[in-house]
Amino acid sequence: MRKFLVILLAVIISGMILAGIVDEIKKRGYLVVGTEATFPPFEFVDEKTKEIVGFDIDIAREIAKALGVKLKVEDIAFDGLIPSLLTKKIDLIAAAMTITPERAKVVSFSDPYFTAGQVIVVRKDSFMPKAFEELVGKKVAVQLGTTGDLEVSKVEGIEVVRFTRYTEAFLELQNGRVDAVVLDFAPAQAYVKMNPGLVISSGILSQEEYGIAVRKEDKDLLEVVNTVLRNLKKSPYDILVEKWFSK
Ligand code: ARG
């Protein structure tokens, strides 16, 4: 009897260890997505509903749907996202996060789902910098830990001012306390639209691609994410071709 119980316990415990994150999420009933919600149109707080919405959130909702669970969104400082993932506070990161070799050392990225690059935003009445080098001697606001931060930090002589939230960075630009903000093109456009006094002064200065990040060991979840992305990219036409011409 005792032997039987020991074996039973061993089976249960090993089952718990072997069961992947996908099983865990399904049992739990909800997927926890980490993001940083001052990055429209990818993730931002809807003024009316006070809910976090955006392109990434809709993708995350599709992932939750594929898993048959609810979606929970956690708004975390951008530089806290990877630590939160590694300590299992969240299941994945959907935050317009650029796939970089440095980050790929600690997390696994999905297939790329969006092409992006850095631009410079200034006040309309100011200088019109076209390259990072023209920011030497100036105060430049970035979000802490982003590729924008990395790019301007590489150029010697730029005074980099790091913020947790883009909303703060843009407030400082409007107030004249910084000379420029460096960030990804699409959110730059969104902020400029909201602030008529601002303008994008440069072209796109870097080549980047966004990926959804999961823990390295969570290969089962990565597979689900990639399948969802692949399906989202299929047009109704692609689906018809697949239906009538495959095998
Ligand atoms: N693409 C840039 C990066 O990966 C900025 C992303 C910022 N995302 C956000 N949700 N705040 O560093």
py3Dmol code that shows the C-alpha trace and the ligand (Angstrom):
import py3Dmol

protein = """\
ATOM      1  CA  MET A   1       0.000   0.000   0.000  1.00  0.00           C
ATOM      2  CA  ARG A   2       2.717   2.431   1.003  1.00  0.00           C
ATOM      3  CA  LYS A   3       4.780   1.533  -2.055  1.00  0.00           C
ATOM      4  CA  PHE A   4       1.755   2.210  -4.217  1.00  0.00           C
ATOM      5  CA  LEU A   5       1.253   5.635  -2.630  1.00  0.00           C
ATOM      6  CA  VAL A   6       4.913   6.529  -3.169  1.00  0.00           C
ATOM      7  CA  ILE A   7       4.667   5.596  -6.828  1.00  0.00           C
ATOM      8  CA  LEU A   8       1.400   7.488  -7.205  1.00  0.00           C
ATOM      9  CA  LEU A   9       2.945  10.571  -5.631  1.00  0.00           C
ATOM     10  CA  ALA A  10       6.001  10.299  -7.879  1.00  0.00           C
ATOM     11  CA  VAL A  11       3.772  10.088 -10.930  1.00  0.00           C
ATOM     12  CA  ILE A  12       1.757  13.131  -9.844  1.00  0.00           C
ATOM     13  CA  ILE A  13       4.851  15.199  -9.055  1.00  0.00           C
ATOM     14  CA  SER A  14       6.666  14.308 -12.272  1.00  0.00           C
ATOM     15  CA  GLY A  15       3.466  15.073 -14.155  1.00  0.00           C
ATOM     16  CA  MET A  16       3.429  18.511 -12.555  1.00  0.00           C
ATOM     17  CA  ILE A  17       7.027  19.104 -13.519  1.00  0.00           C
ATOM     18  CA  LEU A  18       6.654  17.818 -17.062  1.00  0.00           C
ATOM     19  CA  ALA A  19       3.370  19.584 -17.792  1.00  0.00           C
ATOM     20  CA  GLY A  20       4.239  22.637 -19.829  1.00  0.00           C
ATOM     21  CA  ILE A  21       3.217  26.237 -19.382  1.00  0.00           C
ATOM     22  CA  VAL A  22       0.360  25.787 -21.866  1.00  0.00           C
ATOM     23  CA  ASP A  23      -1.264  23.190 -19.576  1.00  0.00           C
ATOM     24  CA  GLU A  24      -0.637  25.442 -16.604  1.00  0.00           C
ATOM     25  CA  ILE A  25      -2.316  28.417 -18.326  1.00  0.00           C
ATOM     26  CA  LYS A  26      -5.285  26.289 -19.399  1.00  0.00           C
ATOM     27  CA  LYS A  27      -5.734  24.974 -15.851  1.00  0.00           C
ATOM     28  CA  ARG A  28      -5.436  28.480 -14.447  1.00  0.00           C
ATOM     29  CA  GLY A  29      -7.998  29.785 -16.946  1.00  0.00           C
ATOM     30  CA  TYR A  30      -6.245  33.016 -17.956  1.00  0.00           C
ATOM     31  CA  LEU A  31      -3.162  34.194 -19.822  1.00  0.00           C
ATOM     32  CA  VAL A  32      -1.075  36.931 -18.200  1.00  0.00           C
ATOM     33  CA  VAL A  33       0.426  39.343 -20.708  1.00  0.00           C
ATOM     34  CA  GLY A  34       2.985  41.952 -19.719  1.00  0.00           C
ATOM     35  CA  THR A  35       3.155  45.277 -21.533  1.00  0.00           C
ATOM     36  CA  GLU A  36       3.991  48.955 -20.993  1.00  0.00           C
ATOM     37  CA  ALA A  37       0.944  50.948 -21.904  1.00  0.00           C
ATOM     38  CA  THR A  38       2.196  54.371 -23.069  1.00  0.00           C
ATOM     39  CA  PHE A  39       2.960  53.181 -26.587  1.00  0.00           C
ATOM     40  CA  PRO A  40       0.046  53.926 -28.939  1.00  0.00           C
ATOM     41  CA  PRO A  41      -1.190  52.346 -31.168  1.00  0.00           C
ATOM     42  CA  PHE A  42       0.440  49.155 -29.814  1.00  0.00           C
ATOM     43  CA  GLU A  43      -0.638  49.510 -26.174  1.00  0.00           C
ATOM     44  CA  PHE A  44      -2.229  52.462 -24.443  1.00  0.00           C
ATOM     45  CA  VAL A  45      -4.959  53.304 -21.969  1.00  0.00           C
ATOM     46  CA  ASP A  46      -8.302  54.063 -23.604  1.00  0.00           C
ATOM     47  CA  GLU A  47      -9.358  57.446 -22.186  1.00  0.00           C
ATOM     48  CA  LYS A  48     -13.023  56.502 -21.952  1.00  0.00           C
ATOM     49  CA  THR A  49     -12.944  52.924 -20.676  1.00  0.00           C
ATOM     50  CA  LYS A  50      -9.604  53.220 -18.812  1.00  0.00           C
ATOM     51  CA  GLU A  51      -8.727  49.845 -20.292  1.00  0.00           C
ATOM     52  CA  ILE A  52      -5.459  48.933 -21.962  1.00  0.00           C
ATOM     53  CA  VAL A  53      -6.053  48.509 -25.695  1.00  0.00           C
ATOM     54  CA  GLY A  54      -4.019  48.362 -28.896  1.00  0.00           C
ATOM     55  CA  PHE A  55      -2.531  46.238 -31.650  1.00  0.00           C
ATOM     56  CA  ASP A  56      -0.477  44.076 -29.265  1.00  0.00           C
ATOM     57  CA  ILE A  57      -3.436  43.621 -26.924  1.00  0.00           C
ATOM     58  CA  ASP A  58      -5.569  42.364 -29.808  1.00  0.00           C
ATOM     59  CA  ILE A  59      -2.809  39.907 -30.744  1.00  0.00           C
ATOM     60  CA  ALA A  60      -2.594  38.802 -27.102  1.00  0.00           C
ATOM     61  CA  ARG A  61      -6.367  38.311 -27.103  1.00  0.00           C
ATOM     62  CA  GLU A  62      -6.030  36.010 -30.118  1.00  0.00           C
ATOM     63  CA  ILE A  63      -3.380  34.001 -28.261  1.00  0.00           C
ATOM     64  CA  ALA A  64      -5.687  33.712 -25.232  1.00  0.00           C
ATOM     65  CA  LYS A  65      -8.506  32.650 -27.555  1.00  0.00           C
ATOM     66  CA  ALA A  66      -6.313  29.954 -29.112  1.00  0.00           C
ATOM     67  CA  LEU A  67      -5.601  28.669 -25.602  1.00  0.00           C
ATOM     68  CA  GLY A  68      -9.282  28.872 -24.665  1.00  0.00           C
ATOM     69  CA  VAL A  69      -8.618  31.166 -21.705  1.00  0.00           C
ATOM     70  CA  LYS A  70      -9.263  34.742 -20.576  1.00  0.00           C
ATOM     71  CA  LEU A  71      -6.734  37.545 -21.004  1.00  0.00           C
ATOM     72  CA  LYS A  72      -5.158  39.493 -18.159  1.00  0.00           C
ATOM     73  CA  VAL A  73      -2.972  42.489 -19.031  1.00  0.00           C
ATOM     74  CA  GLU A  74      -0.281  43.760 -16.644  1.00  0.00           C
ATOM     75  CA  ASP A  75       1.109  47.263 -17.158  1.00  0.00           C
ATOM     76  CA  ILE A  76       4.786  47.159 -16.148  1.00  0.00           C
ATOM     77  CA  ALA A  77       7.741  49.537 -16.647  1.00  0.00           C
ATOM     78  CA  PHE A  78       9.425  48.560 -19.930  1.00  0.00           C
ATOM     79  CA  ASP A  79      12.759  47.691 -18.294  1.00  0.00           C
ATOM     80  CA  GLY A  80      10.859  45.492 -15.821  1.00  0.00           C
ATOM     81  CA  LEU A  81       9.201  43.329 -18.477  1.00  0.00           C
ATOM     82  CA  ILE A  82      11.966  40.776 -19.019  1.00  0.00           C
ATOM     83  CA  PRO A  83      12.623  40.426 -15.253  1.00  0.00           C
ATOM     84  CA  SER A  84       8.864  39.924 -14.711  1.00  0.00           C
ATOM     85  CA  LEU A  85       8.822  37.237 -17.396  1.00  0.00           C
ATOM     86  CA  LEU A  86      11.832  35.441 -15.942  1.00  0.00           C
ATOM     87  CA  THR A  87      10.333  35.461 -12.433  1.00  0.00           C
ATOM     88  CA  LYS A  88       7.044  34.097 -13.822  1.00  0.00           C
ATOM     89  CA  LYS A  89       4.908  37.113 -12.937  1.00  0.00           C
ATOM     90  CA  ILE A  90       3.720  37.128 -16.561  1.00  0.00           C
ATOM     91  CA  ASP A  91       3.440  34.440 -19.271  1.00  0.00           C
ATOM     92  CA  LEU A  92       4.589  36.512 -22.213  1.00  0.00           C
ATOM     93  CA  ILE A  93       5.574  40.020 -23.294  1.00  0.00           C
ATOM     94  CA  ALA A  94       3.566  41.842 -25.961  1.00  0.00           C
ATOM     95  CA  ALA A  95       5.053  45.325 -25.872  1.00  0.00           C
ATOM     96  CA  ALA A  96       6.286  46.262 -29.355  1.00  0.00           C
ATOM     97  CA  MET A  97       9.553  44.781 -28.151  1.00  0.00           C
ATOM     98  CA  THR A  98      12.349  44.817 -30.690  1.00  0.00           C
ATOM     99  CA  ILE A  99      14.095  41.513 -31.288  1.00  0.00           C
ATOM    100  CA  THR A 100      17.718  42.193 -30.305  1.00  0.00           C
ATOM    101  CA  PRO A 101      20.611  39.729 -29.885  1.00  0.00           C
ATOM    102  CA  GLU A 102      21.058  40.883 -26.263  1.00  0.00           C
ATOM    103  CA  ARG A 103      17.433  40.196 -25.329  1.00  0.00           C
ATOM    104  CA  ALA A 104      17.408  36.948 -27.315  1.00  0.00           C
ATOM    105  CA  LYS A 105      20.101  35.651 -24.955  1.00  0.00           C
ATOM    106  CA  VAL A 106      17.589  35.604 -22.084  1.00  0.00           C
ATOM    107  CA  VAL A 107      14.171  35.172 -23.733  1.00  0.00           C
ATOM    108  CA  SER A 108      12.771  33.461 -26.838  1.00  0.00           C
ATOM    109  CA  PHE A 109      11.179  35.668 -29.472  1.00  0.00           C
ATOM    110  CA  SER A 110       8.304  34.749 -31.759  1.00  0.00           C
ATOM    111  CA  ASP A 111       8.576  35.225 -35.501  1.00  0.00           C
ATOM    112  CA  PRO A 112       8.761  38.956 -36.276  1.00  0.00           C
ATOM    113  CA  TYR A 113       5.325  40.579 -36.532  1.00  0.00           C
ATOM    114  CA  PHE A 114       6.072  44.256 -37.221  1.00  0.00           C
ATOM    115  CA  THR A 115       8.839  46.300 -38.856  1.00  0.00           C
ATOM    116  CA  ALA A 116       9.878  49.467 -37.049  1.00  0.00           C
ATOM    117  CA  GLY A 117      12.644  52.001 -36.477  1.00  0.00           C
ATOM    118  CA  GLN A 118      13.654  54.989 -34.372  1.00  0.00           C
ATOM    119  CA  VAL A 119      12.817  58.617 -35.190  1.00  0.00           C
ATOM    120  CA  ILE A 120      13.489  61.981 -33.533  1.00  0.00           C
ATOM    121  CA  VAL A 121      10.599  64.134 -32.269  1.00  0.00           C
ATOM    122  CA  VAL A 122      11.100  67.846 -31.520  1.00  0.00           C
ATOM    123  CA  ARG A 123       9.017  70.983 -30.969  1.00  0.00           C
ATOM    124  CA  LYS A 124       7.950  72.647 -34.219  1.00  0.00           C
ATOM    125  CA  ASP A 125       9.754  75.891 -33.380  1.00  0.00           C
ATOM    126  CA  SER A 126      13.080  74.184 -32.651  1.00  0.00           C
ATOM    127  CA  PHE A 127      16.016  72.797 -34.645  1.00  0.00           C
ATOM    128  CA  MET A 128      15.239  69.933 -37.034  1.00  0.00           C
ATOM    129  CA  PRO A 129      17.742  67.138 -36.342  1.00  0.00           C
ATOM    130  CA  LYS A 130      17.946  64.498 -39.075  1.00  0.00           C
ATOM    131  CA  ALA A 131      20.492  62.184 -37.396  1.00  0.00           C
ATOM    132  CA  PHE A 132      21.433  61.131 -33.848  1.00  0.00           C
ATOM    133  CA  GLU A 133      24.800  62.943 -34.239  1.00  0.00           C
ATOM    134  CA  GLU A 134      22.920  66.245 -34.470  1.00  0.00           C
ATOM    135  CA  LEU A 135      21.674  65.633 -30.930  1.00  0.00           C
ATOM    136  CA  VAL A 136      25.157  66.040 -29.409  1.00  0.00           C
ATOM    137  CA  GLY A 137      25.052  68.652 -26.680  1.00  0.00           C
ATOM    138  CA  LYS A 138      21.279  68.343 -26.395  1.00  0.00           C
ATOM    139  CA  LYS A 139      18.974  66.824 -23.790  1.00  0.00           C
ATOM    140  CA  VAL A 140      17.232  63.820 -25.289  1.00  0.00           C
ATOM    141  CA  ALA A 141      14.414  61.918 -23.606  1.00  0.00           C
ATOM    142  CA  VAL A 142      13.976  58.174 -24.079  1.00  0.00           C
ATOM    143  CA  GLN A 143      12.168  55.339 -22.360  1.00  0.00           C
ATOM    144  CA  LEU A 144      14.499  53.479 -20.027  1.00  0.00           C
ATOM    145  CA  GLY A 145      15.794  50.237 -21.495  1.00  0.00           C
ATOM    146  CA  THR A 146      14.405  50.679 -25.006  1.00  0.00           C
ATOM    147  CA  THR A 147      16.285  50.495 -28.286  1.00  0.00           C
ATOM    148  CA  GLY A 148      15.863  54.288 -28.464  1.00  0.00           C
ATOM    149  CA  ASP A 149      17.785  54.488 -25.189  1.00  0.00           C
ATOM    150  CA  LEU A 150      20.503  52.195 -26.592  1.00  0.00           C
ATOM    151  CA  GLU A 151      20.839  54.147 -29.853  1.00  0.00           C
ATOM    152  CA  VAL A 152      21.254  57.598 -28.334  1.00  0.00           C
ATOM    153  CA  SER A 153      23.424  56.281 -25.499  1.00  0.00           C
ATOM    154  CA  LYS A 154      25.911  55.069 -28.140  1.00  0.00           C
ATOM    155  CA  VAL A 155      26.524  58.648 -29.304  1.00  0.00           C
ATOM    156  CA  GLU A 156      28.977  60.446 -27.082  1.00  0.00           C
ATOM    157  CA  GLY A 157      27.952  63.899 -25.934  1.00  0.00           C
ATOM    158  CA  ILE A 158      24.188  63.439 -25.901  1.00  0.00           C
ATOM    159  CA  GLU A 159      22.627  64.106 -22.501  1.00  0.00           C
ATOM    160  CA  VAL A 160      20.217  61.175 -22.232  1.00  0.00           C
ATOM    161  CA  VAL A 161      17.252  61.649 -19.887  1.00  0.00           C
ATOM    162  CA  ARG A 162      15.539  58.329 -19.176  1.00  0.00           C
ATOM    163  CA  PHE A 163      11.841  58.029 -18.329  1.00  0.00           C
ATOM    164  CA  THR A 164       9.671  55.084 -17.346  1.00  0.00           C
ATOM    165  CA  ARG A 165       6.654  56.416 -19.241  1.00  0.00           C
ATOM    166  CA  TYR A 166       6.542  58.074 -22.663  1.00  0.00           C
ATOM    167  CA  THR A 167       3.795  60.356 -21.348  1.00  0.00           C
ATOM    168  CA  GLU A 168       6.383  61.941 -19.006  1.00  0.00           C
ATOM    169  CA  ALA A 169       8.993  62.179 -21.764  1.00  0.00           C
ATOM    170  CA  PHE A 170       6.568  64.083 -24.013  1.00  0.00           C
ATOM    171  CA  LEU A 171       5.474  66.369 -21.184  1.00  0.00           C
ATOM    172  CA  GLU A 172       9.125  67.343 -20.726  1.00  0.00           C
ATOM    173  CA  LEU A 173       9.490  67.997 -24.456  1.00  0.00           C
ATOM    174  CA  GLN A 174       6.398  70.207 -24.482  1.00  0.00           C
ATOM    175  CA  ASN A 175       7.639  72.082 -21.412  1.00  0.00           C
ATOM    176  CA  GLY A 176      11.005  72.678 -23.024  1.00  0.00           C
ATOM    177  CA  ARG A 177      12.920  70.760 -20.374  1.00  0.00           C
ATOM    178  CA  VAL A 178      14.302  68.366 -23.024  1.00  0.00           C
ATOM    179  CA  ASP A 179      15.142  69.087 -26.679  1.00  0.00           C
ATOM    180  CA  ALA A 180      13.958  65.854 -28.300  1.00  0.00           C
ATOM    181  CA  VAL A 181      12.382  62.451 -27.738  1.00  0.00           C
ATOM    182  CA  VAL A 182      13.705  59.385 -29.572  1.00  0.00           C
ATOM    183  CA  LEU A 183      11.282  56.509 -30.071  1.00  0.00           C
ATOM    184  CA  ASP A 184       9.726  54.136 -32.600  1.00  0.00           C
ATOM    185  CA  PHE A 185       8.029  55.663 -35.659  1.00  0.00           C
ATOM    186  CA  ALA A 186       4.389  54.596 -35.166  1.00  0.00           C
ATOM    187  CA  PRO A 187       4.080  55.773 -31.534  1.00  0.00           C
ATOM    188  CA  ALA A 188       5.975  58.950 -32.501  1.00  0.00           C
ATOM    189  CA  GLN A 189       3.264  59.612 -35.078  1.00  0.00           C
ATOM    190  CA  ALA A 190       0.566  58.967 -32.484  1.00  0.00           C
ATOM    191  CA  TYR A 191       2.136  61.417 -29.986  1.00  0.00           C
ATOM    192  CA  VAL A 192       2.647  64.083 -32.654  1.00  0.00           C
ATOM    193  CA  LYS A 193      -0.995  63.752 -33.632  1.00  0.00           C
ATOM    194  CA  MET A 194      -2.021  64.315 -30.004  1.00  0.00           C
ATOM    195  CA  ASN A 195       0.393  67.278 -29.591  1.00  0.00           C
ATOM    196  CA  PRO A 196       0.103  69.722 -32.507  1.00  0.00           C
ATOM    197  CA  GLY A 197       3.204  71.589 -31.284  1.00  0.00           C
ATOM    198  CA  LEU A 198       5.446  68.604 -32.044  1.00  0.00           C
ATOM    199  CA  VAL A 199       6.908  67.154 -35.230  1.00  0.00           C
ATOM    200  CA  ILE A 200       9.008  64.200 -36.402  1.00  0.00           C
ATOM    201  CA  SER A 201      12.214  65.819 -37.693  1.00  0.00           C
ATOM    202  CA  SER A 202      14.102  62.767 -38.997  1.00  0.00           C
ATOM    203  CA  GLY A 203      13.566  59.804 -41.242  1.00  0.00           C
ATOM    204  CA  ILE A 204      13.602  56.285 -39.817  1.00  0.00           C
ATOM    205  CA  LEU A 205      17.069  55.847 -38.309  1.00  0.00           C
ATOM    206  CA  SER A 206      17.166  52.143 -37.399  1.00  0.00           C
ATOM    207  CA  GLN A 207      15.964  48.805 -38.711  1.00  0.00           C
ATOM    208  CA  GLU A 208      13.977  46.863 -36.118  1.00  0.00           C
ATOM    209  CA  GLU A 209      11.447  44.070 -35.876  1.00  0.00           C
ATOM    210  CA  TYR A 210       9.073  43.350 -33.038  1.00  0.00           C
ATOM    211  CA  GLY A 211       8.604  39.931 -31.493  1.00  0.00           C
ATOM    212  CA  ILE A 212       6.541  38.466 -28.671  1.00  0.00           C
ATOM    213  CA  ALA A 213       8.776  37.187 -25.889  1.00  0.00           C
ATOM    214  CA  VAL A 214       8.375  34.016 -23.823  1.00  0.00           C
ATOM    215  CA  ARG A 215      10.656  32.171 -21.422  1.00  0.00           C
ATOM    216  CA  LYS A 216      13.243  29.983 -23.176  1.00  0.00           C
ATOM    217  CA  GLU A 217      11.849  26.808 -21.648  1.00  0.00           C
ATOM    218  CA  ASP A 218       8.266  27.537 -22.767  1.00  0.00           C
ATOM    219  CA  LYS A 219       8.584  26.051 -26.247  1.00  0.00           C
ATOM    220  CA  ASP A 220       4.955  24.894 -26.211  1.00  0.00           C
ATOM    221  CA  LEU A 221       3.721  28.466 -25.689  1.00  0.00           C
ATOM    222  CA  LEU A 222       6.078  29.806 -28.359  1.00  0.00           C
ATOM    223  CA  GLU A 223       4.560  27.371 -30.814  1.00  0.00           C
ATOM    224  CA  VAL A 224       1.035  28.589 -29.998  1.00  0.00           C
ATOM    225  CA  VAL A 225       2.140  32.227 -30.395  1.00  0.00           C
ATOM    226  CA  ASN A 226       3.747  31.565 -33.775  1.00  0.00           C
ATOM    227  CA  THR A 227       0.709  29.642 -35.008  1.00  0.00           C
ATOM    228  CA  VAL A 228      -1.563  32.528 -33.978  1.00  0.00           C
ATOM    229  CA  LEU A 229       0.681  35.062 -35.741  1.00  0.00           C
ATOM    230  CA  ARG A 230       0.823  32.914 -38.856  1.00  0.00           C
ATOM    231  CA  ASN A 231      -2.969  32.557 -38.920  1.00  0.00           C
ATOM    232  CA  LEU A 232      -3.486  36.291 -38.400  1.00  0.00           C
ATOM    233  CA  LYS A 233      -1.262  37.011 -41.388  1.00  0.00           C
ATOM    234  CA  LYS A 234      -3.317  34.724 -43.653  1.00  0.00           C
ATOM    235  CA  SER A 235      -5.745  36.537 -45.913  1.00  0.00           C
ATOM    236  CA  PRO A 236      -9.186  35.057 -46.683  1.00  0.00           C
ATOM    237  CA  TYR A 237      -7.691  34.341 -50.119  1.00  0.00           C
ATOM    238  CA  ASP A 238      -4.765  32.405 -48.599  1.00  0.00           C
ATOM    239  CA  ILE A 239      -7.268  30.407 -46.560  1.00  0.00           C
ATOM    240  CA  LEU A 240      -9.248  29.517 -49.689  1.00  0.00           C
ATOM    241  CA  VAL A 241      -6.118  28.452 -51.553  1.00  0.00           C
ATOM    242  CA  GLU A 242      -5.107  26.326 -48.589  1.00  0.00           C
ATOM    243  CA  LYS A 243      -8.601  24.802 -48.388  1.00  0.00           C
ATOM    244  CA  TRP A 244      -8.793  23.814 -52.083  1.00  0.00           C
ATOM    245  CA  PHE A 245      -5.203  23.195 -53.107  1.00  0.00           C
ATOM    246  CA  SER A 246      -3.277  21.747 -50.167  1.00  0.00           C
ATOM    247  CA  LYS A 247      -2.696  17.961 -50.375  1.00  0.00           C
TER     248      LYS A 247
END
"""
ligand_1 = """\
12
LIG
N 10.752 48.870 -29.734
C 11.442 49.487 -28.656
C 12.213 48.476 -27.856
O 11.997 47.319 -27.965
C 10.513 50.265 -27.733
C 9.374 49.467 -27.200
C 8.611 50.205 -26.138
N 7.400 49.534 -25.856
C 6.507 49.916 -24.940
N 5.421 49.242 -24.827
N 6.768 50.906 -24.160
O 13.052 48.809 -27.089
"""
view = py3Dmol.view(width=600, height=400)
view.addModel(protein, "pdb")
view.setStyle({"model": 0}, {"cartoon": {"style": "trace"}})
view.addModel(ligand_1, "xyz")
view.setStyle({"model": 1}, {"stick": {}})
view.zoomTo()
view.show()
